[in-house]
Amino acid sequence: MKEKKLPFIDEDNCAGCRVCVENCPTDSLAIEDPKYHGDIHTIAYLKDKNTCIGCGICEKACPIKAIEMKGG
């Protein structure tokens, strides 16, 4: 059986643009709140690995290539 791949988001490169979130067919991605008051940097994260189907749409949609599909 083929291992399902999950999106790995590079936190240093993610711009929090929401393109991956908007393109995810299973609503498995979300944008984190800023880490502290006054921070404007947000990042995407995998909110539910069980609903992720490993389709790779998020990886293809990311305009800055901050997502890579890896074995889960």
C-alpha positions in Angstrom: 0.0 0.0 0.0 1.3 3.4 -0.9 2.1 5.7 2.0 -0.1 8.9 2.1 1.9 12.1 1.8 1.1 15.1 3.9 1.9 18.8 3.3 5.0 20.0 5.2 4.9 23.8 5.4 8.2 25.6 5.6 7.4 28.1 8.4 10.4 30.3 7.5 9.1 30.8 4.0 5.3 30.7 4.3 3.8 34.1 3.8 0.4 33.2 5.2 -1.3 34.2 1.9 -4.1 31.6 2.2 -3.8 30.3 -1.3 -3.2 26.7 -0.1 -6.2 27.0 2.4 -8.5 28.3 -0.3 -7.5 25.5 -2.7 -7.6 22.6 -0.3 -10.6 20.4 -1.3 -10.9 18.9 2.2 -10.5 22.0 4.4 -7.5 20.4 6.1 -5.3 23.6 6.1 -5.7 26.8 8.1 -3.8 29.9 8.9 -2.3 30.3 12.4 -3.0 33.4 14.5 0.1 35.6 14.9 2.4 34.4 17.6 2.3 37.6 19.7 0.4 40.9 19.9 1.5 43.2 17.1 2.9 40.4 14.9 1.7 40.4 11.4 3.4 37.2 10.2 1.0 34.3 9.9 1.7 30.8 8.5 -0.4 28.0 7.2 -0.6 24.7 9.1 -2.2 21.3 8.6 -5.1 21.4 11.0 -6.3 17.8 10.5 -4.0 15.1 9.0 -6.9 12.6 9.1 -9.0 14.6 6.6 -6.0 15.4 4.3 -6.2 13.1 1.3 -2.6 13.8 0.2 -3.7 15.2 -3.2 -0.8 17.8 -3.4 -3.1 20.6 -4.6 -1.7 22.8 -1.8 1.8 22.2 -2.9 1.0 23.0 -6.5 -1.0 26.1 -5.6 1.6 27.7 -3.3 3.0 30.7 -5.2 6.3 30.7 -3.2 6.9 26.9 -3.0 6.7 26.8 0.8 4.8 23.5 0.8 6.3 20.1 0.1 4.4 16.8 0.2 6.2 14.3 2.5 5.5 10.8 3.9 3.1 11.0 6.8 
